[in-house]
Amino acid sequence: MAVRDDIKAQREKLKGAPLKKKLSYFFYYYKIHLIVAAVIIVALIWIINRQLNTKPQALTGIFINAENTDISTDSLEQKTAEKAGIDLSKNSIFLDMTNTMNPGGPTDQYDYTTIEKIQTRAFNSKLDVIGADASNFKFFAKQSYFCDLRDIFSDSELEKYKDDIYYVDKKVLDEESKKMDNPDYEVETEDKEKAKSEELASSFVKPDPSEMDDPIPAGIILSDSSFVKENNVYNKNVGVIGIIDNAPHKKAAAALVKTLME
């Protein structure tokens, strides 16, 4: 007997049957459909609730090669929110400490995954700050990711950070930009071991603006940050933070830098 005829026969038998028997038949023949439907409904409810409960991001930061990724950023986010006037009941701050990348530039698929993540966010104005070990900060600075901090902070504020400013040479950035216009452009990398050695806190040499044609303050060295030291974010290696050139929340980004440098 065909399945269709079997179902028809069963329905004939159920005519005038009690409700309990009819429900038993229904669940027997349609239980798979019910389970699938239930899963779909639960999934839709989860997606809708997630969308309704997701707060707009008022600040987004990515940190690369943090030496301690198992830390809470709650207090840092709270202090930053207070400085920037962000209502955390309506908005959120997202600081991602889990990213890794080999010093000296990309050498494997994991490095390129990190770069793609940052590139996608930055190009779509979904990223405000990058914090990184000195070697990788240098890499992104050379790609012109960071804004001129003179456009963010006042002269008196920059004077306060003068010993911690990371300078880049605009002439070098312009030359690199011309290279990037070439369709055959390939990212330049440095020797990994050399890069590792140069970013060690014990041997790091800060770029000297007096040796540059057109020095630009692009980052703040985090060696004096109490949060960074207390949480071992960058201890063995020097860490630097910069604000993305097209960051959508530059006021909040500046507040984060100020909070870190307290």
N, C-alpha and C positions, 0 to 999 in steps of 0.2 A: 504493500500500500504506500502511495506517495505521501510525503510529509504533509502536503496541503490537505489530502483526503483524511489523513489521521487527525489533524487538528479539527477538521470539519466534523468528524465523527465524535470527537471528544466534546465539542461544543453542543452537539445534539444531545449527548448524555447529560449535559449540565443544565438543560432546560428544566426549570422548576426546582433545581437543586438548591440547598441552603447556601447562604452567603459564604460561610466558612469554607465549603467545598469549592465554590467558585474562586475564592481568593487563593486557595491552595493550588488550584489548576493554573491560575494566572502567574503565580510566582514560579511554578515549576517550568512553564514554557517560556517565560520572559525574564528569568533571573539574570541572564548575561546582559540583556539590554538594560535592565534596571541598574546593574552594577556599573556598566559603562556610563550610563546617564548620571548616576550619582557622582562618579569620579569627575566627569566633566563639570557638573554643577559646583562641586567643591573647589575645583581648580579655578572656575570663573569667579567664585566668591572671594577666593584668596587673591586673585589678580586685582579685582575691583577694590578690595580692602587695602591692598598694598598701594595702589595708586591714590586712594583717598587719604591714606595715612602718611604717605611720603611727603616730607616737607621740602620746599624749595631750598636748594643749597645756596647759602649766602657767602660761602667761602670754601674753596677746594684747594687742597695742597697735596702734592706727592713728594715723598721723601725716598731717596735712593741710598741703598747700602747702610741703613741705620743699623748700628751694632746691636741694638736691643729693640726687637720688634714687639716684644710682649709687654707693652706699657699701655697705661691708660692716658688718653689725651683729654679726658673730661675737664680737668682743671684748666688746662691750657685753652681749651675751647671756650669755657665759661669766662675766663679773664679777657680773652680776645673779643668775645661777644659784648662784654661790658664796655670795652674801649671803643668798639665800632658801632655801638648802639643797635646790636642785632638782638631781636627777640627770639630766643631759642624755642619758645613754645610754638612759634609759627614758621621758623626757618631752622636750617641745620648747618653745621660746619663739618666738613669731611676732611680728615687728615689721614692719608694712607701711608703707613710706615713700612709696608711689606715689600717694596720693590727692590730688585737687585740688578746690578749691571757691572760687568768687569771694568776695572779701572783702565783708562787708556783708550776707551772707545769700544764699540761693539765687535765681538768676536764669535758669538754663537747665537743660536735661535732664541735663547732666553733674553739676551741683550736686545735683540731686534724686537722682541715682544714688548719689552719695557719701552723702547723708543716709540714703537707704534702706538702704544697706549697713551704716552705723553703727547705725541704728535697729533693724534686724533683729537684729544681734549683741547690742546692749545689752539689748533687751527680752527676749531669750532667754538672758540671763546668759552670753554667749559673748564678752564684751569687758571688758577690765580698765582700759585707759587710752586717753585721747585726747591726742595732742600736736597743736597747731595754731598757725598764725599768730594773733596777738592778736585780730584781728577775728572770726575764726571760733571761737576759744575763747569769746569773749564770746557769740556766737550760741548755742552749745551749753550754756553756763553758764546762759543765760536760760531754756533749756528744762529746767532742773533735772537735767542729766545727771550732775553731779559730786557727790561726797560731801563732807562737812565734814572737812577734813584733821585737825581736832582729834580725830576718831575713829580716825585712822590713826597719827599721829605723837605722840610725847610732847611735853610742854611744852618740854623742853630741845631737842628736835629742831626744833620749830617756831621756837624762838628763834634757832637757827642759820640758819634760812632767812628770818628776819623781813624782810629787805630785798628778798626775791624772791617774797613771797607775793602772789598775785592774789586780791583780795577781791571778793565779790559781796554785794549787799544782799538779805537774806531777804525783806524786805518787797516788793521788786520781783519776786522769784521767786514769791511767793504771789499777787501780783496777776496775773502772767502765767499762773500755773496756773489761776486762775479763768477767765481768757479762753479757755484751751484747753479748758475744759469745755463751751464753747459749740459746738454742731454746725457753726456757720458760721465757726468760727475760721480765720483765715488767718495764715500766718507773716509777721511783720513784717520788712522788709528796710531796710537803711540805704543811703544814697547810696554807690555803689561807689567813686568817686574819693575821697570823704571818708574812707571806711573804709580805703582803701589808704594815705592820707596819715597817718592816726592810728596805724597799726601800724608805721610806719617806725621803725627803731631811733633815728634822729636826732630824732624828734618825739614818740615814744610817752610818754604820761603814765599812770603806774600809778594804778588806781582807789584813791581815798583812803578808808580805812575810817572815818575821823573824820567824813566827810560822809554816812555811811550810818546808817539807823535800827537795823539788826541785821546787822552785817558777819559774813560767813562766809568763812573761808579755803578757797577752792575749787581753787586751782591754784598751781603754782610757775613763775615766770618763768625761762626757760632761758638768759638772756643770759650768765650766769656759768658755764654748763656747758662743761667742757673738751671733751667729746665733740662737743657741738653746734658749738662754735667751730672745732675742728680739722677737722671734716668738713663745715663750711659748711651745716649743716642749716637753721638760721635765723641769718642774718647781716644781710642788708639789713632784714629785718622781725623783729620781736620774736616769739619762740615761747613758748608756755605749755603746761604739761602738767597734766592732772587725772586723778583716779581715779574711774572710773564708780561711781555710787551702789550698784548691785547687782552689782559686780564679783565674780566667783567666786574670784579669787585676789588678795585685797587685800594679803596679806603679800608676795607676789611683786611686785605693783604698787609697793608702798612701796620694795622693794629696787631696782627700776628707777629710781625717782625719786632715791634716795640715790646710786646709781651715776652717774646723769647729772649730779648736782650735786657730784661730786668734783672 
